[in-house]
Amino acid sequence: MCINYQTLNSKTIPDQYTTPHIDDALDCLAGSRWFSILDLRSGYYQIGMVEEDQEKTAFICPLAFYQFKRMPQGVMGAPATFQCLLEKAIGDMNLLQVLVYLDDLIVFGATLEEHKERLLKVLDCLEEVGLKVSLDKCQFCQPKVRYVGHIVSAEGIATDPTKVEAVTKWPQPTDLKSLRSFLGFSGYYHRFIAKYAFVVKPLTDLHKGYPPVRKGKKCAGKDQCYFKESEPFGSRWTDACTKAFRDIIGRLTSAPVLSFADPNKPYVLHTDASFKGLGAVLNQVYTEGLRPVAFASRGLNTAEQQYHIHQLEFLALKWAVVDKFHDYLYGNCTEPDLEPWRNLSQSDVKAICSCVQVSEESDSDVRVADKLGVPVEGIPKLYTFPTHLNLGQLEQLTREDLQKAQQEDCILRVVQEALST
């Protein structure tokens, strides 16, 4: 049962505890070969509500007047409360031995023995806080599992065929609501689709002409120039929209398996730019060739739409290295695709670097200057100075290790003393 709690939610102070971004969280499974999925029975209903708050969840139906004693779906703060409870129950194992995503947990390990040991520890933690799992929905000690719409294995991450099959039967959107539903589904798998923002642009352009979302009252007299959300697209749905709709479905059904990032292997970054947007694909070198780790793309803002194509090519590289793939590339050596820059002079490169304002805080070793034949002097730090940080060798610290280190740190010790007085 799901109740519409829009009025209650509008008067509720939101809980700022966030759920992990699934694309980032799945990266912690790298190096694992055995997996178990734990599904918590009845989800949110395992958490009791404070007595004075129960009346706020009241609802009426033909049978009688009811209120929830357990936390229902649809109330603001329920996901944050549930995520917080599970992460506290799991403790230091989170993201190191088990990944928590609301009521779905995945336990992982490199060997079967290691995996079984971790699985038992997680089950003990859940038992201690009184949480129960639904055995018929669990998967134990498997080399390949389904997890939050993905197929996870030692080979990497793939789309779930059962989910993708549904999109092949998706009816063509006829209004804004049905379009948002389709874009929400396809956007969940955007990391599997090369140049997703390019392909989907005719569909996102259909969002224009609708009233902006405002917290207050809408200005009188302006609503007449807007389309209604329930109004059919009609002639606004063009052949380009149909092509984009079918293209996305085709790309989803043939999406590749994305490899887990390996900090010990070199990265190869391919970027592309056009007046439609920016695109990038991050690869890693294997004996059989390049394997994709992630795809990324985005549109252009008003100012960027005025750039020259060479400026956009450089912007795509800067965006991919400094923003989108920073967590992968920080401290690692990367070789980007330089084909669009082959005929640029030194003055052209300097002008482009100045225009897009390359960040001086990047510590990735992206070797560009020497390949372009441009002297090192005058080229931004992003392209010349490597670091020797190896993130793959960092030790796994426990909460006790961090507390001890904080007590030994002279600055943090002063802060702790100030807070305690």
Secondary structure, DSSP 8 states (H G I E B T S, - for coil): -----HHHHHTS---------HHHHGGGGTT--EEEEEEBTTGGGGSB--HHHHGGG-EE-SS-EE--SB--TTSTTHHHHHHHHHHHHHGGGBTTTEEEETTEEEEEESSHHHHHHHHHHHHHHHHHTT--B-GGG-EEEESEEEETTEEEETTEEEE-HHHHHHHHT-----SHHHHHHHHHHHHHTGGGSTTHHHHHHHHHGGGTTS----SS---TT-GGGS--TTS--GGGS-HHHHHHHHHHHHHHHT---B----TTS-EEEEEEEETTEEEEEEEEEETTEEEEEEEEEE---TTGGGS-HHHHHHHHHHIIIIIITHHHHTTSEEEE--GGGTT--HHHHHHHHHHHT--TT---EE--HHHHT--STTS-GGGT------GGG-----HHHHHHHHHH-HHHHHHHHHHH-
